[in-house]
């Protein structure tokens, strides 16, 4: 079964346009933005756990910014 991760961030000291490199990285990984600053990520292979995914993403963060990585047991989404 594919793992599902939810990634949320708050880059409090950045202007909205400064989020673009992080958004491009998540998009290149195949993640989908489900709400502003919240992404759903279903990797093709079980390459990550929460810690390893956090470590990969944390390289793009500055001091004082916040990152949350959650592995979901189940999820449901209503398309709009």
Backbone as CSV, one residue per row, in Angstrom:
resi,resn,N_x,N_y,N_z,CA_x,CA_y,CA_z,C_x,C_y,C_z
1,UNK,0.841,-1.177,0.000,0.000,0.000,0.000,0.895,1.252,0.000
2,UNK,0.509,2.243,-0.790,1.247,3.494,-0.859,1.101,4.282,0.432
3,UNK,2.209,4.845,0.864,2.155,5.738,2.019,1.596,7.085,1.574
4,UNK,0.927,7.754,2.496,0.444,9.108,2.251,0.989,10.008,3.352
5,UNK,1.619,11.087,2.930,2.145,12.073,3.861,1.430,13.394,3.640
6,UNK,1.263,14.139,4.711,0.806,15.511,4.627,1.928,16.393,5.138
7,UNK,2.220,17.416,4.370,3.314,18.337,4.663,2.710,19.724,4.812
8,UNK,2.974,20.361,5.932,2.492,21.722,6.161,3.668,22.577,6.594
9,UNK,3.641,23.830,6.194,4.748,24.708,6.552,4.251,26.120,6.797
10,UNK,5.057,26.855,7.561,4.813,28.263,7.808,6.163,28.953,7.755
11,UNK,6.403,29.633,6.679,7.659,30.361,6.482,7.378,31.818,6.825
12,UNK,7.336,32.096,8.110,6.812,33.362,8.625,7.577,34.588,8.157
13,UNK,8.841,34.456,7.863,9.647,35.619,7.496,9.741,35.832,5.991
14,UNK,9.029,35.044,5.202,9.145,35.134,3.744,7.963,35.864,3.137
15,UNK,8.244,36.485,2.011,7.179,37.049,1.190,6.570,35.900,0.391
16,UNK,5.328,36.007,-0.056,4.696,34.902,-0.808,5.524,34.415,-1.993
17,UNK,6.184,35.308,-2.704,6.976,34.876,-3.862,8.212,34.074,-3.448
18,UNK,8.641,34.211,-2.190,9.803,33.461,-1.709,9.470,32.008,-1.392
19,UNK,8.196,31.658,-1.426,7.773,30.274,-1.225,7.985,29.440,-2.490
20,UNK,8.171,30.091,-3.624,8.219,29.387,-4.914,9.245,28.261,-4.990
21,UNK,10.491,28.442,-4.522,11.434,27.310,-4.602,10.942,26.072,-3.841
22,UNK,10.340,26.284,-2.686,9.800,25.168,-1.915,8.624,24.530,-2.649
23,UNK,7.749,25.343,-3.205,6.610,24.816,-3.962,7.078,24.035,-5.190
24,UNK,8.112,24.529,-5.868,8.644,23.811,-7.039,9.229,22.465,-6.636
25,UNK,9.924,22.418,-5.491,10.479,21.154,-5.006,9.359,20.159,-4.726
26,UNK,8.342,20.581,-3.997,7.227,19.681,-3.674,6.515,19.222,-4.943
27,UNK,6.321,20.135,-5.874,5.686,19.796,-7.139,6.543,18.790,-7.917
28,UNK,7.851,18.991,-7.941,8.750,18.072,-8.645,8.752,16.680,-8.009
29,UNK,8.513,16.618,-6.708,8.437,15.329,-6.015,7.127,14.606,-6.319
30,UNK,6.151,15.338,-6.880,4.852,14.744,-7.169,3.802,15.030,-6.117
31,UNK,4.097,15.945,-5.204,3.131,16.318,-4.165,2.053,17.216,-4.770
32,UNK,0.900,17.249,-4.116,-0.232,18.053,-4.560,-0.625,19.017,-3.449
33,UNK,-0.748,20.301,-3.792,-1.171,21.278,-2.798,-2.674,21.120,-2.597
34,UNK,-3.086,20.769,-1.378,-4.505,20.537,-1.092,-5.142,21.727,-0.389
35,UNK,-4.341,22.528,0.265,-4.755,23.799,0.848,-3.515,24.684,0.850
36,UNK,-3.711,25.953,1.111,-2.554,26.841,1.131,-1.540,26.363,2.172
37,UNK,-0.344,26.072,1.728,0.768,25.617,2.573,0.578,24.204,3.126
38,UNK,-0.354,23.438,2.576,-0.552,22.040,2.975,-0.522,21.184,1.709
39,UNK,0.347,20.184,1.725,0.547,19.327,0.554,0.318,17.874,0.913
40,UNK,-0.213,17.118,-0.045,-0.366,15.667,0.085,0.701,15.031,-0.801
41,UNK,1.419,14.065,-0.250,2.504,13.424,-0.990,2.360,11.914,-0.877
42,UNK,2.236,11.264,-2.045,2.146,9.802,-2.119,3.298,9.308,-2.991
43,UNK,4.456,9.023,-2.373,5.600,8.591,-3.181,5.331,7.248,-3.846
44,UNK,5.916,7.060,-5.030,5.750,5.807,-5.767,6.365,4.624,-5.032
45,UNK,7.410,4.899,-4.295,8.103,3.840,-3.555,8.166,4.251,-2.095
46,UNK,8.336,3.291,-1.232,8.420,3.567,0.201,9.827,4.028,0.570
47,UNK,10.243,5.152,-0.007,11.580,5.685,0.234,11.669,6.465,1.532
48,UNK,10.540,6.936,2.020,10.560,7.869,3.139,9.758,7.369,4.323
49,UNK,10.190,7.844,5.499,9.346,7.867,6.677,9.266,9.340,7.067
50,UNK,8.591,9.674,8.121,8.420,11.088,8.474,9.763,11.785,8.696
51,UNK,10.683,11.116,9.394,11.975,11.739,9.680,12.795,11.987,8.421
52,UNK,12.855,11.011,7.535,13.673,11.195,6.328,13.061,12.233,5.386
53,UNK,11.741,12.296,5.313,11.090,13.304,4.489,11.305,14.691,5.101
54,UNK,11.194,14.777,6.411,11.462,16.046,7.102,12.888,16.501,6.822
55,UNK,13.853,15.588,6.920,15.248,15.941,6.674,15.463,16.439,5.244
56,UNK,14.803,15.823,4.275,14.929,16.248,2.883,14.392,17.667,2.693
57,UNK,13.257,17.960,3.302,12.617,19.260,3.121,13.246,20.362,3.963
58,UNK,13.764,20.009,5.126,14.281,20.990,6.076,15.447,21.795,5.512
59,UNK,16.118,21.265,4.521,17.237,21.980,3.890,16.765,23.277,3.239
60,UNK,15.474,23.415,2.989,14.900,24.585,2.335,14.294,25.587,3.312
61,UNK,14.548,25.394,4.600,13.944,26.242,5.618,15.005,27.055,6.344
62,UNK,14.573,28.209,6.850,15.434,29.088,7.624,15.047,28.987,9.094
63,UNK,15.905,29.504,9.974,15.612,29.519,11.405,14.276,30.200,11.666
64,UNK,13.486,29.617,12.548,12.206,30.189,12.931,11.038,29.764,12.060
65,UNK,11.321,29.104,10.943,10.231,28.624,10.083,9.776,27.256,10.565
66,UNK,8.556,26.918,10.230,7.944,25.707,10.780,7.621,24.710,9.679
67,UNK,7.838,23.441,9.986,7.552,22.345,9.064,6.902,21.220,9.850
68,UNK,5.834,20.666,9.296,5.136,19.540,9.907,4.967,18.462,8.850
69,UNK,5.406,17.233,9.162,5.256,16.090,8.257,4.493,15.015,9.009
70,UNK,3.382,14.576,8.427,2.523,13.566,9.054,2.330,12.429,8.068
71,UNK,2.502,11.191,8.546,2.138,10.029,7.739,0.722,9.638,8.118
72,UNK,-0.161,9.646,7.138,-1.577,9.381,7.386,-1.857,7.884,7.366
73,UNK,-2.733,7.463,8.256,-3.193,6.079,8.245,-4.269,5.911,7.183
74,UNK,-5.036,6.988,6.941,-6.118,6.969,5.959,-6.434,8.422,5.630
75,UNK,-6.970,8.665,4.462,-7.354,10.036,4.119,-8.519,9.999,3.133
76,UNK,-9.271,11.071,3.136,-10.371,11.238,2.193,-10.399,12.696,1.790
77,UNK,-10.738,12.949,0.546,-10.762,14.324,0.067,-11.962,14.469,-0.856
78,UNK,-12.641,15.575,-0.726,-13.803,15.854,-1.562,-13.336,16.718,-2.718
79,UNK,-13.471,16.223,-3.952,-13.056,17.061,-5.086,-13.989,18.236,-5.269
80,UNK,-13.448,19.328,-5.737,-14.245,20.539,-5.990,-14.115,20.912,-7.431
